[in-house]
Amino acid sequence: MNGVHFSTYSSKVFRVTFVTLAVFLIIPLLGAIVLLECPIDPQPLSFKEPPLLTDALEPNIKLRQAERIFENQLVGPESIASLGDVLFTGTADGKIVRIEDGEVKTLARLGHGPCRTKEDEPICGRPLGIRVGPNNTLFVADAYHGIYEIDPVTGDVKMLLSTKKPLEGQKMSFVNDLTLTRDGRKIFFTDSSSKWQRRDYPFLVMEGTDDGRLLEYDTVTKEVKVLMVGLRFPNGVQLSPAEDFVLVAETTLARIRRYYVSGLMKGGADMFVENMPGFPDNIRLSSSGGYWVAMSAIRPNPGFSMVDFISEKPWIKRIIFKLLSQETVMKFVPKYSLVIELGETGSYKRSFHDPNAAVVTSEQRLLQNRRPRHLGGDVRCRDSPHWRTQRGEQAPSPGPGIEPRTAWTFQRPCTPPSQEDKFLGDPPQRTLRGFVGLPHGPSPSGPEANTGLSSAPSVRRPQQ
């Protein structure tokens, strides 16, 4: 009887304890949900079922051939441009850096310090898109300050367009990427939002804000035109080889729009590719006449996409952002790196994956280089006069390509330059070497917090 009595007593104690803990947890939680203000006003969005990851989208591990270089020397490198064997990139601490002969040197600063956390970005500046113009000067889009032209030798900075001046009554809060015509007269660029700044990009994505624009700046007349409005997080932008249209990645809606800038369709717009297997970030030309697109996150199919699931449920988004910070929310984004090559009509040609982001993190952007691929002595072909170089020499280019968000250089076996696509499709044949960054990652809380972005984690080399 005593055993039975003790068992009953223990059960009662457990129930009382459980109920008490539940009350103490649930009541404050409910109170927080009801009383706390939500920083965003999410809009309901609708997505189709993502395309199956088959055929050209078949998962692989090609991106795991990547290797990080210049670790701890670059803080969040974003877009990259090259002049011969010299590379230029913008970093999270507001600098434009020059990389030559294995050395990283500061070329210019677009803002001023201190640059310790992402909250300092509006003062420090955040260089994003960067291109080389016809006179070999650099054109840079700074998320907070506007568009600049920079001398690649002296570092002299010239502001072309300031964000302080509203356009058609709407301020530019998040200047993102840019592309320019071959003669350098016109610059097409994206303003991702008039409400949210770059440091609050998770709010922009989750709210579904439709205040993004595609703009055109004339370097001769100094006039600015608004080409497209109502875009949801317009991001990467790329002018076509024929310069008859501009592609714009609409990140929030997982699609790419096309705006015609010349010809019979001038002023019109249509869909280039929609319902993509991820949320597109940057766009650059590929060597085959198509386009490389880097995904900021994927929509796996088969699989489960949290963003798709909550897209039509604004109330869930409100609860999430009432209780969690942006940085915490971003930690729940699945780690998966994906780069896709599109054909000239928007069809999927091939893809490069790193499941679980084992080597290339999901926040990184990886795109091919238009000019000769060269980082010191890393570009060479073993036992081949076509590709063997010493430090400081420029390796011959295997063909036209594109300016990357992350640079690629190669160590490869003796494959003629014209056979680039062959060895790109066979991971065991070559080692992909490039430096990678975290352009939109959360601010760290550890030892690297003084930079605003953590350094890249160490590389796990693939098994040969």
N, C-alpha and C positions, 0 to 999 in steps of 0.2 A: 504493500500500500504506500509506504514511504517513497518508493521509487516512482510510482505512478504520480503521486502528489508533486514530487520534485520535477518530473517531466512536464506536468501541466503548468507549474509555476514558471519553468524556463520558457515555455512557449509564450506565456503571457508577457514575460519580460521582453522577449524578442519582438513580439508584436507592438508593444508599447514603444520600444526603442525605435523600431522601424517607422512607425507612424509619426513619432516625434521628429525624427530626422527628415522624413518626407515633408512635414509641415514647415520645418525651418528652411528647407531648400526650395520647396515649390512656391511658398508665399512670396519670398523675396524675388524669385525668378519671374513670377506673374506680375509682381509690382513693377519690376524693371521693364518688362515687355509693355506694360500699359503706360507707365509714367515717363520713361526715357524717350527723348526725341530721336528720330532716325535721321542720319545725315543725308540720306538720299530719298528721292521720290521715284521709286522704280516704276517703269512702264512695262506692261505685259508685252512680251515678244513671242512670236511663234516660229518654230523651226520645223523643217521637214526631217524625216529620218536621214541621218548622215549616210553618205555613200559607203558601201562595203570596202573594207581594206583588202582588195584583191587586185589582180593584174598589176597595173602600173603602181598601185598603192600598196602592194603586198608588203607586209612588215619584213624588215631585214635588220642588219646590224652594221650597215655601211658607215654610219657616222661614228661608230666606235673606233674607227681607224684614226680619229682626230687626236692630236696631242697639243697640250697647252704650251705656249712659249711666252716669254716676257711676263711670267707670273710675278705678282707683287710689284711690278713696275708700271702697270696700267690699271686705273680704277674705272671699271665699267666702260670699256671702249664700245662705242656704238657703231655708226656707219664708218666706212673706211674708203679712202681714195688713194690713188698711187700716181706718182710721176716717175716713170722709169723704175728704178729699184728703191725709191724712197716712198714710204707709206706715211699717211696722215690720218689721224683719228681724233675724235672728241671724247673726253672722259667725264666721269661723273662729278669731278671737282672743278668743272668749268674750264678746262684747258683744251687747247688744240695742240697735239703733240706731233713731233716729226720723228720717224723711226728710220735710221740709216746706219748701215754697217753694224747692226746689232745693238745700237745705242738709241735710247729714248730721250728726247730733249723737248722741253716746252717751247713751242713756237709762238703761241699767243694765249691771252686770257680774254674772255668776253665779259667777265664780271669781276668781282673782287671778293676777297675772303671776309671772315673765315668760312670754310667749307667742310663742316664737321658732320652734319646730318642732312637728310632730305629737306628739312625745314629751312636750310640755308640756300636751297637751290634758286629761289627767285633773285637772290643777291649774287650768288656765284655764277649763275647761268648754267644751262645744260645743253651743250652742243649735241644735236641729233643728226639729221641728214647732212652729208657732206659730198660735194662733187667737184670735179676739176673742169674749169671753163676753157674756152678756146685759146685764151692767152696764158694758160697754165697757172691761173690764180685759183684759189679755193673758194667755193661758195658754200657757206655754212648756215644751216637753220638752227637757231638756238630756241629752245622751247619757251623761254621767258622773255628774251630780248628782241628777237626778230631775225632778219637775214643779213649776213655779212659777206664781204669779199676780203680775202686775206692773201697777202703776198707770201708764197711758200718759202721764200729765202729770207726776207727781212722780218717777217711776222707783222708787218704793218696791217692794221685793221681798219676797214672802211664799212660803216653801217649803211646798208642799202634801204632797209625798211624796218621801222621800229614798231613794236607792239603797243606802244603808248598811244598811238593814233587809231581810234576805232574805224572800222570799215563798214559803211552803210549802217551806222548806229550800233554795230556789234563789235565788241573788243576781241582781240586775238589773245587767248589765254594759254594756248598750247600749240605753238608752231612745231610741226613734226618733221616731215621729210620734204625734199625738193628734188626736182629734175629740171634740166634746162636744154634749150635748143642748141644745135651745134654752133650757131653763130654767137651764142651767149646773150642774145637780146632778151629772150623771154624766159622767165623762171616760173615754173608751175610748182605750187607747194600746198601742203595741207595744214589747216588749222583745226586740230582735233576737237576743240570745244571752246566756247566762250564762257562757260560756267566753271569747268574743272581745269586745274593745272596739271602738269605732268606728274607731280608728286602725289596726286590723288587719282591716278588713272584707274585703280580698282573701282572707285565710285563711278567713274565715267562708264566703265563696262557694265557694271551691275545695274546702274540706273537706266541704261539704254538711252541716254540723252541723244537727241537728234539735232544738235546745234553745230555740227561739224561742217566745214566748207572746203571746197577746192578753189584756190585762188591763182591769179596770174599777175606777175609783176613784170613790167616793161622797163628794162634797165636804161633805155634811151629817154623815154618820155616820163619815167618815174611814176607812171600810172598803175593803179592796182584794180583788177577786175575780179568780181565774184563770179565764178563759173558754175559751181554747184553748191546747193544748200540742202539742209535737212539730212545730212549724212550722220550716221551713228559711228563715231570714232574713226574718221578717215585717218589712215595711217601711212603706210608706204605708198610712194607714187613713182611711176615710170613712164617716160615718153617712149612711144613706139619707134622702131628703127626708121620708119618712113616719116616720122614726126607728124602723123595725121591724127593721132589720138593719144590720150593719157589714161593710164590705168591707175585706179585708186583702190587700195585695200580698205574695205569697210569692216573693220575688225569685229565689232559687236555682232554683226549679222552673218559672219562667216562667208563673205562673198567679196568679189572684185567688180567694181563698176568701170565703165569705159566712157570717156568724154571726148568727143571729136573736136579737134582744134583747127582742122583745115579740111579742104575738099567739100564735096556735096553735102556731107553730113555735119558740117561745121556748126557747133552750137547744140548739137543733139547728144543724147546720152542713152546708153543701153547697158544690159548686163553682160559682162564678159564671162564670168563663171560664178555660179551660186551654189549654196549648200555644200561648202567645202568640208573636208574631213578634219578641219581645225580652224582656228581663228587667225587669219592672215595678218602678218606684220609687215615686213619689208618686201619690196619687189625690185628685182634687177634683171637686166637682159641676160639671156643664156647664149652660149656659143652657137646654138643651132637655130637661132632666130626666135626662140620662145622666151620664157620668163621663169626665173627662179623665184619661189615664194617660200619664205620662212614662216612657220606656224608658231604663235606664242603659246598655244595650248591645243590639244587635239580633242576630237569628238569621236571616240572609238566606236566602231561598228564592225563586228559584234563587240559589245561592251556597254558601259553606262557612262553617260555624260551628265555630270551634275549641273553644268550651266544650262544644258538643254532642259533638264528636269524642272529647274526652278524658273525658267524664262517666262512661263505663263502664270507664275505664282508670286506676284509682287509681295504678298504678305509674308512669305518665307524670307525674302530678301530683307524686308524691314526688320524682322526678328533677328536675323543674322547680324546685321550691321548695328542694331541696338546693343547687342551683347558682345560683339567681337570687333577688334581693330582691323584695319586694312591688312596689316602685316600678318595677323593671325589667319585671316580668311585666305590669303594667298598661299599659306602653307598647305592648304587642303587641295590645291590644284595638282592634279596628277602629274608626275614627272615623266615626260615623254618628249623627245626631240624629233622634229620632223621637218624636212625640207623637200619641196615638190617642184619638179620642172613641168611647166605648162607649155603646150604647143602654141603656135602663133594664133590659133583660133580659140584657145582656152581649154583644150583637151589635156588630160593627164598623160604625161610621157613617161616619167619615172620618179622615184622617190627615194630619199635617204633617211633612214630611221636610226634612232638610238633608244630602244625600249628601256624604260625606267631611268633614262638620262644617266647611264652609267659613266659616260665620258663627257658628252656635251649636254649641259644642263638645259632644261626646257625653256629657260628664260633667254637663252643665247640665240643669236641670229647668225646663220651660216650661209654665205653666198659666194659664188665664184668670182674670180678677179678678171676684169677685162684685160688689163695690161700684164706684162710678164710676171709670172709668179716668182717672187724672190724675197727671201728673208735671210740675209747673210749667205752662209754656205749650205742652206737646207734644200735648195733646189738643184737636184742632180739626178742623173740616171746612171746607175752602176754600169761601168764598162761601155759607156756610150758617148761618143764625141758630141752627139746632139744635145746632151743634157748635162754634161759634166761642167761644173763651175767651181770657182774658188770664192772665198769670202770677198764680197765687194764687186764681183762680176755679175752681170745681168744675164739670166738664163733666157734663151729664146722662147717666145710665147708659142704654145701649141695651137693657137687660133684665137679668134675674137671671143670675148666672153663678157663678163660684167664686173662692175664695181661691187665689192662685197660688204656685208655688214660685219663679217668676220673673214679675215684673210686665209686663203688656203695656199700652202706650198706643198710640194710633193717630193718624196723620195720614191723613185719608181724604177722598175727594170727597163731594159732597152726596148722601148716601144716607140716607133716613129711618132713625131708630133701630130701627124694627121690622124692618129689612132686614139685620140684622147678618150672618146666615148667608150672604147673597148675596155681600157683598163679602169675607167671610172666605174664600170659596171661589175668589176670583179674585185671585191675587197682584198682577197689574199695577195693580189699582185702589187699593191702599193701601200705606202704608209702616208696617211693624210696628216699634214702638220699645219696647225694654224693657231692664232691666239684668239681666245674667246672671252666674252664679257657678260656682265649681268646688267644690261641697260635699263631694265625696269624692275629689278629685284628690290626687296624690302631693305630698309636700313638696318644694319647690324646693331647688336647691343653689346658685343664683346670688344676685344682689343682693336678691331678694325673700325670701330664706330666713328673715329675721327675723320674718316674718308667719306662717309655717307653710304658706302657700299662695301660689302665684304669682298675679299680677294677670292679668285676662283679656287675651288677645292682641288686637291691633288688628283692627278690623272690615274685612272686604272687602265693599264695597257691590256688590250685584247690578247687572248691566247692565240699563239700562232699554230 
